[in-house]
Amino acid sequence: MRWYEDEELWTEFSGTLFSERRRAEAARTVAASPLLAFPPGSRVLDLCCGPGLFLVPLAARGHDVTGVDLSAAMLGRARAALAAAGAGARLVRADMLEHVEPGRYDVVLNLYTSFGYFDDPEDNLRVLRNAYASLAPGGRLLVDVMGKEVLAGWIGRPQLADLGDGGYVVQRDTVLDDWTRLRTDWTLVRGTTAREASITCFLYSAAELRALLETAGFTAVTCYGGFDGAPYDQHSRRLVVQGTRPGGPAPSPP
């Protein structure tokens, strides 16, 4: 079983991965970000949507949103969050390595470091090509990751997250293969029990991720240091890369 197929990982570590603080941050980002200011009724694919941190506020703004995730548990939480918000979205259980809906979307989002999961670099490129195929002409892809340059500024120090219920998570990061990949080890402690998990993903610099999008066929590829549209520089905390499928403006939603 590949690490991202482990349902217990997503559910047991959700307090760290998908905390209420991060949910509130996602809602503020959707409300304020110029990169997420889509025309009303845009057809948006949230690829690896998880429990709906971005999906819910996007749907609440009136967009035609589809959330895709491999985890049935996370899709269940997204469904509950949509219901609580009085919003609607289409939810699909699928692997991003396989999911393609030709020409269906105006925007494809892959957010919150949900890219680079596959050990074979060609598989990560295939995800971008799937996104390209799923976009209408003129549609946009946005990928949000922890850039290699940003990570280099703080990696090496264990991180401790208090879950607020008496439990806590210790996170340790290890760079692998000459800064090509990252392994993150988590230890979840509750009372006298501990649960350990590890994930691995590819690391990308801005130049590397821009080149990968261009290889997949995207044009007008631009790197930002956050969803505020700031330049990607030494002050950045995230790497957000946007590319366009050429062919003119995307058609209006039906």
Contacts in CASP RR format, 6 or more apart in sequence:
PFRMAT RR
TARGET T0000
AUTHOR 0000-0000-0000
METHOD contacts of the structure
MODEL  1
MRWYEDEELWTEFSGTLFSERRRAEAARTVAASPLLAFPPGSRVLDLCCG
PGLFLVPLAARGHDVTGVDLSAAMLGRARAALAAAGAGARLVRADMLEHV
EPGRYDVVLNLYTSFGYFDDPEDNLRVLRNAYASLAPGGRLLVDVMGKEV
LAGWIGRPQLADLGDGGYVVQRDTVLDDWTRLRTDWTLVRGTTAREASIT
CFLYSAAELRALLETAGFTAVTCYGGFDGAPYDQHSRRLVVQGTRPGGPA
PSPP
3 9 0 8 1.000
3 197 0 8 1.000
3 198 0 8 1.000
3 199 0 8 1.000
3 200 0 8 1.000
4 70 0 8 1.000
4 117 0 8 1.000
4 199 0 8 1.000
5 70 0 8 1.000
6 197 0 8 1.000
7 71 0 8 1.000
7 72 0 8 1.000
7 73 0 8 1.000
8 195 0 8 1.000
9 197 0 8 1.000
9 199 0 8 1.000
10 17 0 8 1.000
10 50 0 8 1.000
10 71 0 8 1.000
10 73 0 8 1.000
10 74 0 8 1.000
11 73 0 8 1.000
12 188 0 8 1.000
12 195 0 8 1.000
12 197 0 8 1.000
13 169 0 8 1.000
13 186 0 8 1.000
13 188 0 8 1.000
13 197 0 8 1.000
14 51 0 8 1.000
14 77 0 8 1.000
15 163 0 8 1.000
15 169 0 8 1.000
16 161 0 8 1.000
16 163 0 8 1.000
16 169 0 8 1.000
16 171 0 8 1.000
16 186 0 8 1.000
16 188 0 8 1.000
18 50 0 8 1.000
18 51 0 8 1.000
18 53 0 8 1.000
18 77 0 8 1.000
22 53 0 8 1.000
23 53 0 8 1.000
26 53 0 8 1.000
26 54 0 8 1.000
26 57 0 8 1.000
27 56 0 8 1.000
27 57 0 8 1.000
29 36 0 8 1.000
29 54 0 8 1.000
29 227 0 8 1.000
30 36 0 8 1.000
30 54 0 8 1.000
30 57 0 8 1.000
30 58 0 8 1.000
30 61 0 8 1.000
31 57 0 8 1.000
32 227 0 8 1.000
32 228 0 8 1.000
33 227 0 8 1.000
33 228 0 8 1.000
33 229 0 8 1.000
34 228 0 8 1.000
34 229 0 8 1.000
35 142 0 8 1.000
35 224 0 8 1.000
35 226 0 8 1.000
35 227 0 8 1.000
35 229 0 8 1.000
35 240 0 8 1.000
35 242 0 8 1.000
36 58 0 8 1.000
36 142 0 8 1.000
36 227 0 8 1.000
38 44 0 8 1.000
38 63 0 8 1.000
38 106 0 8 1.000
38 107 0 8 1.000
39 106 0 8 1.000
40 62 0 8 1.000
40 63 0 8 1.000
41 62 0 8 1.000
41 63 0 8 1.000
41 64 0 8 1.000
41 253 0 8 1.000
42 63 0 8 1.000
42 64 0 8 1.000
42 106 0 8 1.000
42 107 0 8 1.000
42 253 0 8 1.000
43 63 0 8 1.000
43 64 0 8 1.000
43 66 0 8 1.000
43 104 0 8 1.000
43 105 0 8 1.000
43 106 0 8 1.000
43 107 0 8 1.000
43 136 0 8 1.000
43 253 0 8 1.000
44 58 0 8 1.000
44 63 0 8 1.000
44 64 0 8 1.000
44 65 0 8 1.000
44 66 0 8 1.000
44 105 0 8 1.000
44 106 0 8 1.000
44 107 0 8 1.000
44 108 0 8 1.000
44 109 0 8 1.000
45 65 0 8 1.000
45 66 0 8 1.000
45 67 0 8 1.000
45 68 0 8 1.000
45 101 0 8 1.000
45 104 0 8 1.000
45 105 0 8 1.000
45 107 0 8 1.000
45 108 0 8 1.000
45 109 0 8 1.000
45 131 0 8 1.000
45 134 0 8 1.000
46 52 0 8 1.000
46 54 0 8 1.000
46 55 0 8 1.000
46 58 0 8 1.000
46 65 0 8 1.000
46 66 0 8 1.000
46 67 0 8 1.000
46 68 0 8 1.000
46 109 0 8 1.000
46 111 0 8 1.000
47 67 0 8 1.000
47 68 0 8 1.000
47 96 0 8 1.000
47 99 0 8 1.000
47 108 0 8 1.000
47 109 0 8 1.000
47 110 0 8 1.000
47 114 0 8 1.000
47 127 0 8 1.000
47 131 0 8 1.000
48 68 0 8 1.000
48 69 0 8 1.000
48 70 0 8 1.000
48 96 0 8 1.000
48 110 0 8 1.000
48 111 0 8 1.000
48 112 0 8 1.000
48 114 0 8 1.000
49 55 0 8 1.000
49 67 0 8 1.000
49 68 0 8 1.000
49 69 0 8 1.000
49 74 0 8 1.000
49 75 0 8 1.000
49 78 0 8 1.000
49 91 0 8 1.000
50 69 0 8 1.000
50 71 0 8 1.000
50 74 0 8 1.000
50 75 0 8 1.000
50 77 0 8 1.000
50 78 0 8 1.000
51 74 0 8 1.000
51 76 0 8 1.000
51 77 0 8 1.000
51 78 0 8 1.000
51 81 0 8 1.000
52 67 0 8 1.000
52 74 0 8 1.000
52 77 0 8 1.000
52 78 0 8 1.000
52 81 0 8 1.000
52 82 0 8 1.000
53 112 0 8 1.000
54 109 0 8 1.000
54 111 0 8 1.000
54 112 0 8 1.000
55 65 0 8 1.000
55 67 0 8 1.000
55 78 0 8 1.000
55 81 0 8 1.000
55 82 0 8 1.000
55 89 0 8 1.000
56 78 0 8 1.000
56 81 0 8 1.000
56 82 0 8 1.000
56 85 0 8 1.000
56 87 0 8 1.000
56 89 0 8 1.000
57 85 0 8 1.000
58 65 0 8 1.000
58 89 0 8 1.000
59 65 0 8 1.000
59 82 0 8 1.000
59 85 0 8 1.000
59 87 0 8 1.000
59 88 0 8 1.000
59 89 0 8 1.000
60 85 0 8 1.000
60 86 0 8 1.000
60 87 0 8 1.000
62 87 0 8 1.000
64 253 0 8 1.000
65 88 0 8 1.000
65 89 0 8 1.000
65 90 0 8 1.000
66 89 0 8 1.000
66 90 0 8 1.000
66 91 0 8 1.000
66 92 0 8 1.000
66 104 0 8 1.000
66 105 0 8 1.000
67 75 0 8 1.000
67 78 0 8 1.000
67 89 0 8 1.000
67 90 0 8 1.000
67 91 0 8 1.000
67 92 0 8 1.000
68 91 0 8 1.000
68 92 0 8 1.000
68 93 0 8 1.000
68 94 0 8 1.000
68 96 0 8 1.000
68 99 0 8 1.000
69 75 0 8 1.000
69 78 0 8 1.000
69 91 0 8 1.000
69 93 0 8 1.000
69 94 0 8 1.000
70 93 0 8 1.000
70 94 0 8 1.000
70 95 0 8 1.000
70 96 0 8 1.000
71 93 0 8 1.000
72 93 0 8 1.000
75 91 0 8 1.000
75 93 0 8 1.000
76 91 0 8 1.000
78 89 0 8 1.000
78 91 0 8 1.000
79 91 0 8 1.000
82 88 0 8 1.000
82 89 0 8 1.000
92 99 0 8 1.000
96 110 0 8 1.000
96 114 0 8 1.000
96 117 0 8 1.000
96 127 0 8 1.000
96 130 0 8 1.000
97 118 0 8 1.000
97 123 0 8 1.000
97 126 0 8 1.000
97 127 0 8 1.000
97 130 0 8 1.000
98 130 0 8 1.000
99 130 0 8 1.000
99 134 0 8 1.000
100 130 0 8 1.000
100 133 0 8 1.000
100 134 0 8 1.000
101 134 0 8 1.000
102 133 0 8 1.000
102 134 0 8 1.000
103 133 0 8 1.000
103 134 0 8 1.000
103 135 0 8 1.000
103 136 0 8 1.000
104 134 0 8 1.000
104 136 0 8 1.000
105 134 0 8 1.000
105 135 0 8 1.000
105 136 0 8 1.000
105 139 0 8 1.000
106 135 0 8 1.000
106 136 0 8 1.000
106 138 0 8 1.000
106 139 0 8 1.000
106 140 0 8 1.000
106 250 0 8 1.000
106 253 0 8 1.000
107 135 0 8 1.000
107 139 0 8 1.000
107 140 0 8 1.000
107 141 0 8 1.000
107 142 0 8 1.000
108 131 0 8 1.000
108 134 0 8 1.000
108 135 0 8 1.000
108 139 0 8 1.000
108 140 0 8 1.000
108 141 0 8 1.000
108 142 0 8 1.000
109 141 0 8 1.000
109 142 0 8 1.000
109 144 0 8 1.000
110 127 0 8 1.000
110 131 0 8 1.000
110 141 0 8 1.000
110 142 0 8 1.000
110 143 0 8 1.000
110 144 0 8 1.000
111 142 0 8 1.000
111 143 0 8 1.000
111 144 0 8 1.000
112 144 0 8 1.000
113 144 0 8 1.000
113 145 0 8 1.000
113 146 0 8 1.000
113 201 0 8 1.000
115 124 0 8 1.000
115 127 0 8 1.000
115 143 0 8 1.000
115 145 0 8 1.000
115 201 0 8 1.000
116 124 0 8 1.000
116 127 0 8 1.000
116 145 0 8 1.000
116 201 0 8 1.000
116 202 0 8 1.000
116 204 0 8 1.000
117 124 0 8 1.000
117 201 0 8 1.000
118 124 0 8 1.000
118 127 0 8 1.000
118 202 0 8 1.000
119 200 0 8 1.000
121 202 0 8 1.000
124 202 0 8 1.000
124 212 0 8 1.000
125 212 0 8 1.000
125 215 0 8 1.000
125 216 0 8 1.000
128 141 0 8 1.000
128 143 0 8 1.000
128 212 0 8 1.000
128 213 0 8 1.000
128 215 0 8 1.000
128 216 0 8 1.000
128 218 0 8 1.000
129 216 0 8 1.000
129 217 0 8 1.000
131 141 0 8 1.000
131 216 0 8 1.000
132 141 0 8 1.000
132 216 0 8 1.000
132 217 0 8 1.000
132 218 0 8 1.000
132 245 0 8 1.000
135 141 0 8 1.000
135 245 0 8 1.000
135 250 0 8 1.000
136 245 0 8 1.000
136 250 0 8 1.000
136 251 0 8 1.000
137 245 0 8 1.000
137 246 0 8 1.000
137 247 0 8 1.000
137 248 0 8 1.000
137 249 0 8 1.000
137 250 0 8 1.000
137 251 0 8 1.000
138 244 0 8 1.000
138 245 0 8 1.000
138 246 0 8 1.000
138 247 0 8 1.000
138 248 0 8 1.000
138 249 0 8 1.000
138 250 0 8 1.000
139 244 0 8 1.000
139 245 0 8 1.000
139 250 0 8 1.000
140 242 0 8 1.000
140 243 0 8 1.000
140 244 0 8 1.000
140 245 0 8 1.000
141 213 0 8 1.000
141 218 0 8 1.000
141 242 0 8 1.000
141 243 0 8 1.000
141 244 0 8 1.000
141 245 0 8 1.000
142 240 0 8 1.000
142 241 0 8 1.000
142 242 0 8 1.000
142 243 0 8 1.000
143 209 0 8 1.000
143 213 0 8 1.000
143 240 0 8 1.000
143 241 0 8 1.000
143 242 0 8 1.000
144 226 0 8 1.000
144 227 0 8 1.000
144 238 0 8 1.000
144 239 0 8 1.000
144 240 0 8 1.000
145 204 0 8 1.000
145 209 0 8 1.000
145 238 0 8 1.000
145 239 0 8 1.000
145 241 0 8 1.000
146 238 0 8 1.000
146 239 0 8 1.000
147 203 0 8 1.000
147 204 0 8 1.000
147 205 0 8 1.000
147 206 0 8 1.000
147 209 0 8 1.000
147 238 0 8 1.000
147 239 0 8 1.000
148 179 0 8 1.000
148 203 0 8 1.000
148 204 0 8 1.000
148 205 0 8 1.000
148 208 0 8 1.000
149 205 0 8 1.000
149 206 0 8 1.000
149 232 0 8 1.000
149 234 0 8 1.000
149 236 0 8 1.000
149 239 0 8 1.000
150 236 0 8 1.000
150 237 0 8 1.000
150 238 0 8 1.000
150 239 0 8 1.000
151 173 0 8 1.000
151 182 0 8 1.000
151 203 0 8 1.000
155 173 0 8 1.000
155 175 0 8 1.000
156 172 0 8 1.000
156 173 0 8 1.000
158 170 0 8 1.000
158 171 0 8 1.000
158 172 0 8 1.000
159 170 0 8 1.000
159 171 0 8 1.000
159 172 0 8 1.000
160 168 0 8 1.000
160 169 0 8 1.000
160 170 0 8 1.000
160 171 0 8 1.000
161 168 0 8 1.000
161 169 0 8 1.000
161 171 0 8 1.000
162 168 0 8 1.000
163 169 0 8 1.000
165 190 0 8 1.000
166 190 0 8 1.000
166 191 0 8 1.000
167 188 0 8 1.000
167 189 0 8 1.000
167 190 0 8 1.000
167 191 0 8 1.000
168 188 0 8 1.000
168 189 0 8 1.000
169 186 0 8 1.000
169 187 0 8 1.000
169 188 0 8 1.000
169 189 0 8 1.000
170 186 0 8 1.000
170 187 0 8 1.000
170 189 0 8 1.000
171 184 0 8 1.000
171 185 0 8 1.000
171 186 0 8 1.000
172 184 0 8 1.000
172 185 0 8 1.000
173 182 0 8 1.000
173 183 0 8 1.000
173 184 0 8 1.000
173 185 0 8 1.000
174 182 0 8 1.000
174 183 0 8 1.000
174 184 0 8 1.000
174 185 0 8 1.000
175 181 0 8 1.000
175 182 0 8 1.000
175 203 0 8 1.000
176 182 0 8 1.000
176 183 0 8 1.000
176 200 0 8 1.000
179 203 0 8 1.000
180 202 0 8 1.000
180 203 0 8 1.000
181 200 0 8 1.000
181 201 0 8 1.000
181 202 0 8 1.000
181 203 0 8 1.000
182 200 0 8 1.000
182 201 0 8 1.000
182 202 0 8 1.000
182 203 0 8 1.000
183 198 0 8 1.000
183 199 0 8 1.000
183 200 0 8 1.000
184 198 0 8 1.000
184 199 0 8 1.000
184 200 0 8 1.000
185 196 0 8 1.000
185 197 0 8 1.000
185 198 0 8 1.000
186 196 0 8 1.000
186 197 0 8 1.000
186 198 0 8 1.000
186 199 0 8 1.000
187 194 0 8 1.000
187 195 0 8 1.000
187 196 0 8 1.000
188 194 0 8 1.000
188 195 0 8 1.000
188 196 0 8 1.000
188 197 0 8 1.000
204 212 0 8 1.000
204 239 0 8 1.000
206 223 0 8 1.000
206 232 0 8 1.000
206 239 0 8 1.000
206 241 0 8 1.000
209 223 0 8 1.000
209 239 0 8 1.000
209 241 0 8 1.000
210 221 0 8 1.000
210 223 0 8 1.000
210 241 0 8 1.000
213 221 0 8 1.000
213 241 0 8 1.000
213 243 0 8 1.000
214 221 0 8 1.000
217 245 0 8 1.000
217 246 0 8 1.000
218 243 0 8 1.000
218 244 0 8 1.000
218 245 0 8 1.000
219 243 0 8 1.000
219 244 0 8 1.000
219 245 0 8 1.000
219 246 0 8 1.000
220 242 0 8 1.000
220 243 0 8 1.000
220 244 0 8 1.000
221 241 0 8 1.000
221 242 0 8 1.000
221 243 0 8 1.000
221 244 0 8 1.000
222 241 0 8 1.000
222 242 0 8 1.000
222 243 0 8 1.000
223 232 0 8 1.000
223 239 0 8 1.000
223 240 0 8 1.000
223 241 0 8 1.000
224 230 0 8 1.000
224 231 0 8 1.000
224 232 0 8 1.000
224 239 0 8 1.000
224 240 0 8 1.000
224 241 0 8 1.000
224 242 0 8 1.000
225 231 0 8 1.000
225 232 0 8 1.000
225 233 0 8 1.000
225 236 0 8 1.000
225 237 0 8 1.000
225 238 0 8 1.000
225 239 0 8 1.000
225 240 0 8 1.000
226 232 0 8 1.000
226 236 0 8 1.000
226 237 0 8 1.000
226 238 0 8 1.000
226 239 0 8 1.000
226 240 0 8 1.000
227 238 0 8 1.000
227 240 0 8 1.000
229 240 0 8 1.000
230 236 0 8 1.000
232 239 0 8 1.000
232 240 0 8 1.000
END
